[in-house]
Amino acid sequence: MSQHVVMYNEPHGATLATQPAPIAEGVDYAGWSIMTTESAGVSVIVLKGEPDAVEFPMHAVPDAYFGYVVAGQVIIHAGNADGEKLDETTLTAGDLLTLEPDTQHAWVNTGGPAEIIFTKPA
């Protein structure tokens, strides 16, 4: 099981504490899971897609996010609230992504296991 290590200051110096890491939760789209956690004023979301994941449909979130593709290759579609796909690009491991608030987008996993880490202020 993963762990969440927290470093904090004590009067004598820095120390480490370990707590259980959040567990990834399935979403309504087969082959996708999402893990969320918040610490030190930052929210983190880990989006994982299995090789046979269905398309994650068009949706929007109210906050801005900064993302880093850890593994795999995905296509992100930009669109509108009617579900229309208006633009797309392929992201691979090492790519960065900024999602502005309320931007409609959809995901397609195009290869092996994919993992994207998103952050935003808590």
RODO-145961 format. One record per residue: residue in one letter; x, y negated, z of N, C-alpha, C in turn. Coordinates in steps of 0.02 Angstrom, whole numbers, plus 50000, padded with zeros to 5 digits. Layout:
N
AXYZXYZXYZ
...
// end
This chain:
122
M500425005950000500005000050000500444993850000
S500234988749965500594982449964500554979050031
Q501004974450042500994970650104501034963150088
H500824959150135500864951950130501324949750187
V501924947450169502414945250219502374937650225
V502314935250286502264928150300502874926050341
M503234920950316503804918250354503574911750386
Y503714911150451503524905050486504064903450538
N504024897250563504524894950611504314896350683
E504794898450722504744899150794505254894250823
P505224892850888505714888250917506444890350906
H506574896850903507254899350893507454899850820
G506984899050773507124899550702506564903150665
A506684904650602506174907850560506084915150579
T505474917650570505314924650583504824927050530
L504744933550525504314936550475503754940450509
A503164940150480502594944150503502294947650442
T502054953650452501764957550398501024958650411
Q500634957850359499924959250362499714962950299
P499154966450301498954970150241498814965350183
A498994967450124498844963550065498114964450046
P497824959550012497134960349989497084966249940
I496504969149937496394974849892496054972349829
A496284974749772495984972849708495264975449705
E494824971349680494124973149674493944973849600
G493554978849585493314979649517492824974049500
V492774972549437492274967749414491784971549370
D491284968149344490764971549306490984973549235
Y491614972849220491854974449153492374979949159
A492214985749131492624991749138493354990449119
G493804992749163494514992249150494844985949178
W494454981449209494724975349238494654975349313
S495144972449348495084971449420495374964649438
I495144962049494495364955449518495524955949592
M496104953149611496294952649681496374945249697
T496074942949751496144935949771496404935449842
T496804930349855497044928949922497194921549927
E497254919149989497404912150001497884911750060
S498414907850051498904906950105499304900650090
A499514897150141499944891250136499664886050088
G499004885450086498684880450044498634882049971
V498774888449953498754890549883498294896549876
S497864896449825497454902249808497804905949752
V497814912549756498124916749705497614921849682
I497564922549616497134927649586497574931949541
V497514938449549497874943149505497354946649463
L497384945649397496934948849350497314954549317
K497034960549321497344966449290496864969549240
G497134971449183496744974849131497074981349112
E496684986649113496944993249092496964993449015
P497354998048987497414998348913496744999148877
D496265002548908495615003748876495074999048901
A495264993448931494774988748959494324985948904
V493684985148922493224981848875493394974448873
E493134970948823493244963748819492934960348880
F493314956048912493054952048968492694946148936
P492044945648943491644940848903491774933448921
M491524929248877491594922048884491314919848952
H491694915748987491494913149052491914906849067
A491734903349119492114897449141492144897549217
V492654894349245492704893549317492764886049331
P492534883849390492504876649403493174873349419
D493694877349431494334874549452494854875149396
A495394871349402495974872049357496434877449386
Y496724881449342497184886749362497814886449319
F498364888449350498994889349315499144896749316
G499294899749258499394906949254500064908949226
Y500284914849246500914917849222500764925149203
V500924926949142500814933849119501404938049143
V501264942549189501774946849218501934952749173
A501414955749144501504961849104500964962149051
G501134965648996500644967048944500574961548892
Q500044962348854499884957648801499124956948799
V498884950748800498174949348798498034943948747
I497424943848721497184938348681496714934348725
I496814927848727496334923448761495954919748706
H495294920048711494854916448665494604910148700
A494604904548665494294898448689493624897848653
G493114895748691492454895548659491984890648692
N491344892248686490834887848716490334891948756
A489874888548789489404891748833488924896448797
D488874895848731488454900348692488814906948676
G489434907548700489814913648688490204913748622
E490184908248586490554907848522491294907248535
K491694911048497492424910548501492654905448450
L492994900248473493184894648430493934894548415
D494334897748458495064897848449495334903748489
E495944905748474496254911348511497004910948505
T497334914048553498064914948550498244921348588
T498814924048571499064930048604499574927948657
L499494930748716499964929548771500324936048787
T500974935648800501364941548818501754940048883
A502034945248911502404944548974502904938848970
G502884934449020503314928649023502974922249001
D502394922748969502034916748947501684913349005
L501584906848998501234902749047500584900249017
L500084898849059499434896749036499134891949087
T498854886449063498474881849105497744881949082
L497294883149129496574882949116496304876649150
E496044872049112495724866149140495044868249168
P494754864349214494104866149243493564866849189
D493124871649199492534872749158492684874149084
T493264876949069493414878749000493194885948988
Q492784886848937492524893548920493084897648889
H493164903848914493684908248889493484915548898
A493794919948858493684927148861494364930548852
W494414936848877495044940648874494954947048835
V495474949048799495504955648767496204958348782
N496244964248811496884967548822497064971148758
T497654969748730497834972448665498384977748669
G498564979948728499104984848733499054988848796
G499614989748828499654993548891499354989548948
P499494991649009499234987949067499444980649065
A498974976249078499104969049078499004966249148
E499404961249165499334958049231499494950649224
I499034946449249499124939249248499014936649319
I499474932449342499404929349408499204922049397
F498654920049429498414913149427498484909949496
T498644903449497498674899749559498274893349552
K498054890849610497734884249614497784881949686
P497734875449698497724873149768497124875949804
A497214877749866496654880649905496154875249925
// end
